[in-house]
């Protein structure tokens, strides 16, 4: 199963309809959340998912009637601010049904101790999404057809259901799709995310060489056994500059927030706050994209060598965060900023896709403490020792490159 994420460019009418659908999905989530939460507070067993859906079908009619009554004495601006400018009837029923399932599953995961207790959703959260029926979505090389963007049956108005894609011929056409969703980031950027079967993916397997690559990850760099050295994304000038701008924007946004509270003005009415929030989201998105692009660059550079095997580490990031050292706070912050998990997940996914074997070393395999020349283990090696000097054979080598060579040997032995 492969997933595609492509940006879409809706016009103003299409963006408004998508925004309304997202708002109604958030409202649906909160209604179902309150209903299930009441059972838990009273120490009662929650009903089944089908019973919750039947209950919500009745609630939809009641809520729509209440919305129509409230809108009679409101202006258009007031109804928009209170999210009463649309009805549940105007929104795709498939999106609402899936929202109920997702909310119900979040409680099930909590009971199975797989996640924390669920929380209510916010209307203006940075990232939100809604489900699209895979049997009703359609793709062409340039456009995607979404459901109920236009509710009119006239052909000239049905054109509104077709939204422009930012990339041409990116998503395969005329095949089965799985779990398609429309995602909004920062209340501005819209994406379509869809999964397809592996057999329908256009990527083909490549002819590999007999080379094996070991990859050592650390806070400052990514080092391979082919003597390739990649500086960590957090150490690049572009990333540091973007983070600095994001921090400034966040401080300015906080000042706007305090000022609006002092004037007893709601955040929805404060235009300066809304303006600053858009600027802050812009820099947040910039930082995220810089990380993703740099990860893609590292993975592409490794795959271009066409190795037969790639050996990676199984890092215990949570255990590293819990260590009590003098620089524990700094280490935790660096681990939070460095997307190790994303890099390893993407690398594994892409290597398996084109036929490169991925070997995961044992979590407790001491790749840094072993000598790559004679195999001697140096137990007293400290984190501050950046050069590995073997007491047995006298090898003097960079610590990270030595670890990458040991990982290469581990892959060849297993």
C-alpha positions as CSV (number, residue, x, y, z in Angstrom):
1,X,0.0,0.0,0.0
2,X,1.5,3.4,-1.1
3,X,0.2,6.8,-0.1
4,X,0.2,10.0,-2.1
5,X,-0.1,13.5,-0.7
6,X,-0.7,16.2,-3.3
7,X,-1.6,19.9,-2.8
8,X,-4.9,21.1,-4.3
9,X,-5.8,24.6,-5.5
10,X,-9.5,25.3,-4.9
11,X,-11.2,28.6,-5.9
12,X,-12.9,30.7,-3.3
13,X,-16.3,28.9,-3.5
14,X,-14.7,25.5,-3.3
15,X,-12.5,26.5,-0.3
16,X,-15.6,27.8,1.5
17,X,-17.4,24.5,1.0
18,X,-14.4,22.5,2.2
19,X,-14.0,24.8,5.2
20,X,-17.7,24.3,6.1
21,X,-17.3,20.5,5.8
22,X,-14.3,20.5,8.1
23,X,-16.3,22.6,10.7
24,X,-19.2,20.2,10.6
25,X,-16.9,17.3,11.1
26,X,-15.4,19.0,14.2
27,X,-18.8,19.7,15.5
28,X,-19.8,16.0,14.9
29,X,-16.7,14.8,16.7
30,X,-17.5,17.0,19.8
31,X,-21.1,15.9,19.9
32,X,-20.2,12.2,19.9
33,X,-17.3,12.9,22.3
34,X,-19.7,14.4,24.9
35,X,-22.1,11.5,24.4
36,X,-19.5,8.8,25.0
37,X,-17.8,10.8,27.8
38,X,-21.1,10.9,29.7
39,X,-21.2,7.1,29.8
40,X,-17.6,6.9,31.2
41,X,-18.3,9.6,33.9
42,X,-21.3,7.6,35.1
43,X,-19.2,4.3,35.1
44,X,-21.4,2.8,32.4
45,X,-20.5,0.7,29.4
46,X,-20.4,2.7,26.2
47,X,-22.8,1.6,23.4
48,X,-21.6,0.0,20.1
49,X,-20.5,2.1,17.1
50,X,-23.7,1.3,15.2
51,X,-25.8,2.5,18.1
52,X,-23.9,5.7,18.3
53,X,-24.4,6.3,14.6
54,X,-28.2,5.7,15.0
55,X,-28.2,8.1,17.9
56,X,-26.4,10.8,15.9
57,X,-28.8,10.4,13.0
58,X,-31.6,11.6,15.3
59,X,-29.3,14.4,16.7
60,X,-28.6,15.7,13.2
61,X,-32.2,16.6,12.7
62,X,-32.5,18.2,16.1
63,X,-29.3,20.2,15.7
64,X,-30.3,21.4,12.2
65,X,-33.7,22.7,13.5
66,X,-31.9,24.5,16.3
67,X,-29.4,26.0,13.9
68,X,-32.2,27.3,11.6
69,X,-34.0,28.9,14.6
70,X,-30.8,30.6,15.9
71,X,-30.0,32.0,12.4
72,X,-33.3,33.8,12.2
73,X,-32.1,36.6,14.5
74,X,-28.5,36.7,13.4
75,X,-26.5,38.5,10.7
76,X,-24.4,36.5,8.2
77,X,-21.2,37.5,10.1
78,X,-22.6,36.3,13.4
79,X,-23.7,33.0,12.0
80,X,-20.3,32.5,10.5
81,X,-18.5,33.3,13.7
82,X,-20.6,30.8,15.6
83,X,-20.3,28.1,12.9
84,X,-24.0,28.2,12.2
85,X,-23.7,29.1,8.5
86,X,-24.3,25.5,7.3
87,X,-26.3,22.4,8.3
88,X,-25.4,18.7,8.7
89,X,-27.7,18.1,5.8
90,X,-25.4,20.2,3.5
91,X,-22.3,18.1,4.3
92,X,-21.3,14.7,2.9
93,X,-22.8,11.9,5.0
94,X,-19.8,9.7,4.4
95,X,-17.5,12.3,6.0
96,X,-19.8,12.4,9.1
97,X,-20.0,8.6,9.4
98,X,-16.2,8.3,9.3
99,X,-15.8,11.0,11.9
100,X,-18.1,9.0,14.3
101,X,-16.0,5.9,13.7
102,X,-12.7,7.8,14.3
103,X,-14.1,9.3,17.6
104,X,-15.4,5.9,18.7
105,X,-12.0,4.2,17.9
106,X,-10.1,6.8,19.9
107,X,-12.1,5.7,23.0
108,X,-11.5,2.0,22.1
109,X,-7.7,2.7,21.8
110,X,-7.8,4.3,25.2
111,X,-9.5,1.2,26.8
112,X,-6.8,-1.0,25.1
113,X,-4.1,1.3,26.7
114,X,-2.8,2.2,23.2
115,X,-3.3,6.0,23.6
116,X,-4.2,8.7,26.1
117,X,-7.7,9.8,26.9
118,X,-9.3,11.5,23.8
119,X,-9.8,15.3,23.7
120,X,-12.3,17.5,22.0
121,X,-11.4,19.0,18.7
122,X,-10.9,22.7,18.0
123,X,-12.4,24.6,15.1
124,X,-9.2,26.5,14.4
125,X,-6.6,23.8,15.0
126,X,-3.4,23.8,12.9
127,X,-4.2,20.6,11.1
128,X,-7.6,18.9,10.5
129,X,-9.1,16.6,7.8
130,X,-12.3,14.9,6.6
131,X,-13.0,11.6,4.8
132,X,-14.1,11.2,1.2
133,X,-15.9,8.1,-0.1
134,X,-13.3,6.1,-2.2
135,X,-16.1,5.0,-4.6
136,X,-17.2,8.6,-5.3
137,X,-13.8,10.3,-5.6
138,X,-12.4,10.5,-9.2
139,X,-9.1,11.7,-10.5
140,X,-7.9,13.0,-13.8
141,X,-4.3,14.0,-14.7
142,X,-5.0,17.6,-13.4
143,X,-8.1,17.4,-11.2
144,X,-9.9,15.6,-8.4
145,X,-13.7,15.3,-8.0
146,X,-14.9,15.7,-4.4
147,X,-18.4,15.0,-3.1
148,X,-20.9,17.8,-2.2
149,X,-18.8,20.8,-3.0
150,X,-21.7,21.8,-5.1
151,X,-25.1,20.4,-4.1
152,X,-26.8,21.6,-7.3
153,X,-27.8,19.0,-10.0
154,X,-27.2,21.4,-12.9
155,X,-24.2,20.5,-15.0
156,X,-22.7,24.0,-15.1
157,X,-22.6,24.1,-11.3
158,X,-21.4,20.5,-10.9
159,X,-18.1,21.8,-12.3
160,X,-17.4,23.2,-8.8
161,X,-16.9,19.6,-7.6
162,X,-13.7,19.3,-9.7
163,X,-10.7,20.8,-7.8
164,X,-7.4,21.6,-9.5
165,X,-4.3,19.5,-8.4
166,X,-1.0,21.2,-7.9
167,X,1.0,18.4,-9.6
168,X,0.1,16.8,-13.0
169,X,0.0,13.0,-13.4
170,X,1.1,12.4,-9.8
171,X,-1.8,10.1,-8.7
172,X,-2.6,7.0,-10.8
173,X,-6.0,7.2,-12.6
174,X,-8.7,4.6,-13.0
175,X,-7.8,2.3,-10.0
176,X,-9.1,1.6,-6.6
177,X,-8.4,4.1,-3.8
178,X,-8.2,3.6,-0.1
179,X,-9.0,6.0,2.8
180,X,-8.9,9.3,0.8
181,X,-8.9,12.4,2.9
182,X,-8.8,16.2,2.4
183,X,-6.3,17.8,4.9
184,X,-6.0,21.4,5.7
185,X,-2.8,22.8,7.3
186,X,-2.6,26.2,9.0
187,X,-6.2,27.1,7.8
188,X,-4.6,27.8,4.3
189,X,-2.9,24.9,2.5
190,X,-5.1,22.1,1.3
191,X,-4.0,18.6,0.4
192,X,-5.6,15.4,-0.9
193,X,-4.1,12.2,0.7
194,X,-5.0,8.9,-0.9
195,X,-3.6,5.3,-0.7
196,X,-3.3,2.9,-3.6
197,X,-2.5,-0.8,-3.9
198,X,1.2,-1.7,-4.3
199,X,0.6,-3.4,-7.7
200,X,-0.9,-0.1,-9.1
201,X,2.2,2.0,-8.1
202,X,4.2,3.3,-11.1
203,X,7.5,2.7,-9.2
204,X,9.5,-0.3,-10.5
205,X,12.2,-2.3,-8.8
206,X,15.8,-1.4,-9.7
207,X,18.9,-3.5,-10.3
208,X,21.1,-3.3,-7.2
209,X,24.8,-3.8,-6.8
210,X,26.5,-6.0,-4.2
211,X,27.3,-3.1,-2.0
212,X,26.1,-2.9,1.6
213,X,25.6,0.4,3.5
214,X,25.6,0.9,7.2
215,X,23.9,4.1,8.5
216,X,24.8,5.7,11.8
217,X,22.4,8.4,13.2
218,X,23.3,11.0,15.8
219,X,22.1,14.5,16.8
220,X,24.7,16.3,14.7
221,X,24.9,14.2,11.5
222,X,24.0,11.1,9.5
223,X,27.1,9.1,8.5
224,X,27.2,6.1,6.1
225,X,29.8,3.4,5.6
226,X,30.5,4.8,2.1
227,X,32.1,7.9,3.8
228,X,29.1,10.0,3.1
229,X,28.5,12.7,5.7
230,X,25.2,14.6,6.0
231,X,24.9,17.4,8.4
232,X,21.7,17.3,10.6
233,X,18.9,19.5,9.2
234,X,18.8,21.4,12.5
235,X,22.5,22.4,12.0
236,X,21.9,24.0,8.5
237,X,21.8,27.8,8.1
238,X,18.4,27.8,6.3
239,X,16.7,25.8,9.1
240,X,18.2,28.0,11.9
241,X,17.0,31.2,10.0
242,X,13.4,29.7,9.6
243,X,13.2,28.7,13.3
244,X,14.4,32.2,14.4
245,X,11.6,33.8,12.3
246,X,9.1,31.3,13.7
247,X,10.0,32.2,17.3
248,X,9.7,35.9,16.6
249,X,6.3,35.4,15.0
250,X,5.2,33.3,18.0
251,X,6.3,36.1,20.4
252,X,4.4,38.7,18.4
253,X,1.3,36.4,18.3
254,X,1.5,36.1,22.1
255,X,1.5,39.9,22.5
256,X,-1.5,40.2,20.2
257,X,-3.3,37.5,22.3
258,X,-2.6,39.4,25.6
259,X,-3.7,42.7,24.1
260,X,-7.0,41.3,22.9
261,X,-7.7,39.8,26.3
262,X,-7.0,43.1,28.0
263,X,-9.5,44.8,25.7
264,X,-12.0,42.1,26.4
265,X,-12.1,41.3,22.6
266,X,-12.6,37.7,21.3
267,X,-9.9,36.3,19.1
268,X,-12.3,35.9,16.3
269,X,-12.9,39.7,16.2
270,X,-9.3,40.6,16.5
271,X,-8.1,41.0,13.0
272,X,-4.5,41.7,14.0
273,X,-4.4,38.4,15.9
274,X,-5.8,36.5,12.9
275,X,-3.2,38.2,10.7
276,X,-0.3,37.3,13.0
277,X,-1.5,33.7,13.3
278,X,-1.4,33.3,9.5
279,X,2.2,34.6,9.5
280,X,3.2,32.3,12.4
281,X,1.6,29.3,10.6
282,X,3.5,30.2,7.4
283,X,6.9,29.9,9.3
284,X,5.8,26.7,11.1
285,X,5.0,25.1,7.7
286,X,8.3,26.3,6.4
287,X,10.2,24.6,9.2
288,X,8.3,21.4,8.7
289,X,8.9,21.4,4.9
290,X,12.6,22.1,5.4
291,X,12.9,18.9,7.5
292,X,10.9,16.8,5.0
293,X,12.9,18.1,2.0
294,X,16.3,17.4,3.7
295,X,15.2,13.9,4.7
296,X,14.2,13.2,1.1
297,X,17.6,14.5,0.0
298,X,19.5,12.1,2.3
299,X,17.3,9.1,1.3
300,X,17.7,9.9,-2.4
301,X,21.5,10.1,-2.0
302,X,21.6,6.7,-0.3
303,X,19.3,5.0,-2.8
304,X,21.2,6.5,-5.8
305,X,24.2,4.2,-4.8
306,X,21.9,1.2,-5.5
307,X,23.0,-0.9,-2.5
308,X,21.8,-4.5,-2.0
309,X,21.4,-4.0,1.7
310,X,20.9,-1.1,4.1
311,X,21.6,-1.5,7.8
312,X,19.9,0.9,10.2
313,X,19.7,1.3,14.0
314,X,16.7,0.5,16.2
315,X,17.0,3.7,18.4
316,X,15.4,3.8,21.8
317,X,14.5,7.5,21.6
318,X,12.2,7.4,24.7
319,X,15.0,5.9,26.7
320,X,17.5,8.5,25.5
321,X,15.1,11.3,26.6
322,X,14.8,9.8,30.2
323,X,18.6,9.8,30.8
324,X,19.7,12.1,33.7
325,X,22.8,13.9,32.5
326,X,24.2,17.4,32.9
327,X,23.0,18.2,29.4
328,X,19.8,16.2,29.6
329,X,17.6,19.1,28.7
330,X,19.7,20.0,25.7
331,X,19.7,16.3,24.5
332,X,15.9,16.1,24.9
333,X,15.4,19.3,22.8
334,X,17.8,18.0,20.1
335,X,15.9,14.6,20.0
336,X,12.6,16.5,19.7
337,X,13.9,18.6,16.8
338,X,15.6,15.8,14.9
339,X,13.1,13.6,13.1
340,X,14.9,10.2,13.5
341,X,11.7,8.2,13.4
342,X,10.5,9.9,10.2
343,X,13.8,9.4,8.5
344,X,14.0,5.6,9.3
345,X,10.3,5.1,8.4
346,X,10.7,6.8,5.0
347,X,14.0,5.1,4.3
348,X,12.5,1.6,5.1
349,X,9.4,2.3,3.0
350,X,11.3,3.5,-0.1
351,X,14.0,0.8,0.0
352,X,11.4,-2.0,0.2
353,X,9.5,-0.4,-2.6
354,X,12.3,-0.6,-5.1
355,X,13.8,-3.9,-3.9
356,X,16.6,-2.9,-1.4
357,X,16.8,-5.1,1.7
358,X,16.6,-3.3,5.0
359,X,18.4,-4.8,8.0
360,X,17.5,-3.5,11.4
361,X,20.3,-3.9,14.0
362,X,19.5,-5.1,17.5
363,X,18.6,-2.3,19.8
364,X,21.4,-3.2,22.2
365,X,24.1,-3.8,19.6
366,X,27.0,-1.6,20.6
367,X,28.0,-0.3,17.2
368,X,29.9,2.7,18.6
369,X,32.0,0.8,21.2
370,X,33.2,-2.0,18.9
371,X,36.4,-1.6,16.9
372,X,35.7,-1.9,13.1
373,X,39.2,-3.4,12.6
374,X,39.8,-6.0,15.3
375,X,36.3,-6.2,17.0
376,X,37.6,-5.2,20.4
377,X,34.9,-3.6,22.7
378,X,35.8,-0.3,24.4
379,X,33.4,-0.2,27.4
380,X,34.6,3.1,28.8
381,X,33.8,5.1,25.6
382,X,32.0,8.4,26.5
383,X,29.6,10.5,24.4
384,X,32.1,13.3,24.4
385,X,34.8,11.1,22.7
386,X,34.2,11.9,19.0
387,X,37.4,10.0,17.9
388,X,37.6,6.3,18.5
389,X,41.0,5.0,19.5
390,X,41.3,1.3,19.9
391,X,43.5,0.2,22.9
392,X,44.2,-3.1,21.2
393,X,45.2,-2.5,17.6
394,X,45.7,1.3,17.9
395,X,43.1,2.2,15.2
396,X,42.3,5.9,15.2
397,X,39.0,6.7,13.4
398,X,36.0,9.0,13.5
399,X,33.5,7.6,16.1
400,X,30.4,7.8,13.8
401,X,32.2,6.4,10.7
402,X,33.4,3.5,12.9
403,X,29.8,2.8,14.0
404,X,28.6,2.9,10.4
405,X,31.3,0.3,9.4
406,X,30.2,-2.0,12.3
407,X,26.6,-1.8,11.1
408,X,27.7,-2.8,7.7
409,X,29.5,-5.8,9.1
410,X,26.3,-6.6,11.1
411,X,24.2,-6.6,7.9
412,X,26.7,-8.9,6.1
413,X,26.8,-11.4,9.1
414,X,23.0,-11.6,9.4
